[in-house]
Every structure is written in structure tokens, then in C-alpha cells.
Amino acid sequence: MAAGDDPGDELNMFSGGKKGERPANGAVDTLIGRNTSIEGSLHFTGGLYIDGRVNGSVTAEASSDAMLSISEHGEIEGEVRVPHVVVNGRLIGDILAADKVELLPNARVQGNIHYKLLQMAAGAAVTGKLVQERDEPARLTGPGHVSDADEA
């Protein structure tokens, strides 16, 4: 680090990144560096931080607490199926998130985003549909409803 640099601006690759890029659990298990390009599908658990390029689908178990972070230099071309997704780079493909999608100011998404919770910063851009996935609504009984117990 050069004299005069702000230590807060330094990227700590194993605890996340700058403002809002840090995984919810604070851990990055896998890092794809800026000079790395991956061709093919990628399956992971835990925290994945992409500062390079992935050409293929990126998936994690829907029932896990996995988190994908794409830095402002990161790029993915392919479908993303991850419970928690933070985008501050470029993504061409659909996002199917079981839980939360965060779009930071440098996010550029070309594809549909399926989410339960969406957080979008000023400056983020989406070319596609935003589709909120809701839990199955509870079925209410109303007047005149005959339950199985009433029929017996």
C-alpha cells in the first residue's frame, strides 16, 4: 500500500470487499481473481467472490446459506442459482435466488431476476424482468366453507 492510501479502500479478499460486498456471514471460501477466466459450470458452497470472469452457470444448494458476490470487475455469462446474490459487476443471464438479491451501483444485469427480497442501489441497471417469488399464501376459510370435520 502506498503512502497516503486509505486502508479502508484496500480489498480484503477473504472477508468480502468494499462497501456492501461483504458476505452476510463474513466469509469468502472461494475467490476467482481478476486475471482468472472459467469456462463451464461452477457449483459451490459457502461464500464465492468473483473478481474475474465465468462463462457458464453458477449454482449453490437452495437450502444452504451460500452467497455469491460479483465485484465491479467481475463478469458472469450464464444462469445463477444461489440463495444470496450481490452484484456490483456484469451479469448476462437469469438470477434465480431463493432469498435475496442485492444490486450495487455498478451492477449491470441482462436477464430476469427471481427473488424474495431485492435491494437495488441508485446506478444499478437491469435489462429484464424482476419477478418476486412469494411463499404460498395461507388458505383462509370463509363463511359457508365446509371443512372435512363438518362433513363427518
C-alpha positions in Angstrom: 0.0 0.0 0.0 1.4 3.4 -1.0 1.8 6.3 1.4 -1.5 8.3 1.5 -3.7 5.4 0.5 -6.7 4.9 2.7 -6.6 1.4 4.3 -10.4 1.3 4.1 -10.1 1.2 0.3 -8.0 -1.9 0.3 -9.9 -5.1 -0.8 -9.8 -7.8 1.8 -10.4 -10.8 -0.4 -11.2 -13.2 2.4 -13.7 -11.1 4.4 -15.6 -9.8 1.4 -14.9 -6.5 -0.2 -15.7 -2.8 -0.2 -19.0 -1.3 1.0 -21.8 -3.8 0.8 -19.9 -6.6 -0.9 -19.1 -8.5 2.2 -20.9 -11.8 2.5 -23.6 -11.9 5.2 -21.6 -14.5 7.3 -18.4 -12.6 6.7 -16.6 -15.4 5.0 -15.3 -16.0 1.5 -14.4 -19.6 0.9 -13.6 -19.3 -2.8 -12.1 -16.4 -4.8 -11.9 -16.1 -8.5 -9.3 -13.5 -9.1 -9.3 -10.7 -11.6 -6.9 -12.4 -14.1 -8.9 -15.7 -14.0 -11.4 -16.9 -16.5 -13.5 -20.1 -16.1 -15.3 -21.8 -18.9 -18.0 -24.2 -17.7 -20.4 -24.7 -14.9 -19.4 -23.9 -11.3 -21.0 -25.4 -8.2 -20.1 -24.1 -4.7 -21.0 -23.9 -1.1 -20.2 -21.1 1.4 -19.1 -17.8 0.0 -17.9 -17.2 -3.6 -16.3 -13.9 -4.6 -15.8 -13.3 -8.3 -13.4 -10.6 -9.5 -12.7 -12.4 -12.8 -14.9 -14.0 -15.5 -17.1 -17.0 -15.5 -18.7 -18.3 -18.7 -21.2 -20.9 -17.5 -23.8 -21.4 -14.9 -23.1 -20.7 -11.2 -25.1 -22.8 -8.7 -25.3 -23.5 -4.9 -27.7 -25.5 -2.9 -31.0 -23.6 -2.5 -31.3 -24.8 1.1 -27.9 -23.5 2.0 -26.7 -20.1 3.2 -24.4 -19.8 0.2 -23.6 -16.3 -1.1 -22.2 -15.1 -4.4 -20.5 -11.7 -4.7 -19.6 -10.3 -8.1 -17.1 -7.4 -7.8 -17.2 -4.3 -10.0 -14.6 -6.1 -12.2 -16.4 -9.5 -12.1 -18.4 -10.9 -15.0 -20.7 -13.9 -15.4 -22.3 -15.1 -18.6 -24.7 -17.8 -17.6 -27.6 -18.7 -15.2 -27.1 -18.0 -11.5 -28.9 -20.2 -8.9 -27.8 -19.1 -5.5 -29.7 -18.2 -2.3 -28.0 -14.8 -1.8 -26.5 -12.8 -4.7 -24.6 -9.5 -4.5 -23.9 -7.9 -7.9 -21.6 -5.0 -8.5 -20.3 -6.1 -11.9 -21.7 -7.5 -15.1 -24.1 -10.5 -15.4 -25.6 -11.8 -18.6 -28.2 -14.4 -17.7 -31.0 -15.1 -15.2 -30.7 -14.9 -11.5 -32.8 -17.4 -9.5 -32.3 -16.5 -5.9 -34.0 -18.4 -3.1 -33.6 -15.5 -0.7 -32.0 -12.1 -1.5 -30.5 -10.2 -4.4 -28.5 -7.0 -3.9 -27.7 -4.8 -6.9 -24.9 -2.3 -6.0 -24.3 0.9 -8.0 -22.1 -0.7 -10.7 -24.4 -3.7 -11.3 -25.3 -4.4 -14.9 -27.7 -7.3 -15.3 -29.1 -8.5 -18.6 -31.6 -11.2 -17.7 -34.6 -11.9 -15.5 -34.2 -11.7 -11.7 -36.3 -14.0 -9.5 -36.0 -13.1 -5.8 -37.8 -13.0 -2.5 -36.1 -9.8 -1.3 -34.5 -7.2 -3.7 -32.2 -4.3 -2.7 -31.2 -2.0 -5.6 -28.8 0.9 -5.3 -29.0 4.0 -7.5 -27.0 3.5 -10.6 -27.7 -0.3 -10.9 -29.2 -1.3 -14.2 -31.4 -4.3 -15.2 -32.5 -5.3 -18.6 -35.1 -8.0 -18.0 -38.0 -8.8 -15.6 -38.0 -8.5 -11.9 -40.1 -11.4 -10.5 -40.8 -11.6 -6.8 -41.2 -15.2 -5.6 -43.6 -15.3 -2.7 -44.3 -18.1 -0.3 -47.5 -20.0 -0.9 -50.2 -17.8 0.6 -52.1 -19.3 3.5 -55.6 -20.6 2.6 -58.2 -18.9 4.7 -61.6 -20.4 5.4 -64.6 -18.1 4.9 -68.3 -18.1 5.7 -70.0 -21.1 4.2 -66.8 -23.1 4.0 -67.4 -26.8 4.8 -64.4 -28.5 6.4 -63.8 -32.2 6.4 -64.8 -32.3 10.1 -68.2 -30.8 9.4 -69.0 -33.4 6.7 -68.5 -36.3 9.0 
